Amino acid sequence: MAHKITDECVSCGACAAECPVSAISAGDAHYEVDEAACIDCGACEGACPTGAIQA
């Protein structure tokens, strides 16, 4: 299952920079994970300064 980015996201881009498969991009309200591309590695979760990413 892909990771999810919650409303706590402040759109800093730290997660996108850490994603090894470029599955994260800027969305309308905050960054979003492309579930089809996500390999569920968790790199984004550790990079998020606000804890907005959940497995």
C-alpha positions in Angstrom: 0.0 0.0 0.0 1.3 3.4 -0.9 2.1 6.1 1.6 -0.4 9.0 2.0 0.2 12.7 2.6 -2.2 14.2 5.1 -3.5 17.8 5.5 -0.6 18.6 7.8 1.6 18.9 4.7 3.2 22.4 4.4 4.3 21.8 0.8 8.0 22.1 1.6 9.0 19.5 -1.0 11.3 17.5 1.3 9.5 14.3 0.7 9.6 14.7 -3.1 13.4 15.2 -3.0 13.8 12.0 -1.1 11.5 9.8 -3.2 13.7 7.3 -5.2 11.0 6.8 -7.9 9.7 10.3 -8.2 6.2 9.3 -7.0 5.5 12.5 -5.1 4.5 15.8 -6.8 2.8 19.0 -5.9 -0.9 18.8 -5.8 -3.6 21.5 -5.5 -3.7 21.7 -1.6 -0.4 19.8 -0.8 2.0 17.3 -2.1 0.5 14.0 -3.3 1.8 10.4 -3.8 1.2 8.6 -7.0 0.0 5.3 -5.7 0.8 3.4 -8.9 4.4 4.6 -8.8 5.1 4.4 -5.0 7.3 1.4 -3.9 6.4 1.9 -0.2 10.0 2.4 0.8 9.3 5.0 3.5 12.0 7.4 2.5 9.5 10.2 2.3 8.1 9.5 5.7 11.4 10.1 7.4 12.1 13.3 5.4 8.8 15.0 6.3 9.4 17.7 9.0 5.7 17.8 10.0 5.0 14.1 10.1 2.3 14.5 7.4 3.2 11.2 5.7 1.6 7.9 6.8 1.9 4.4 5.6 
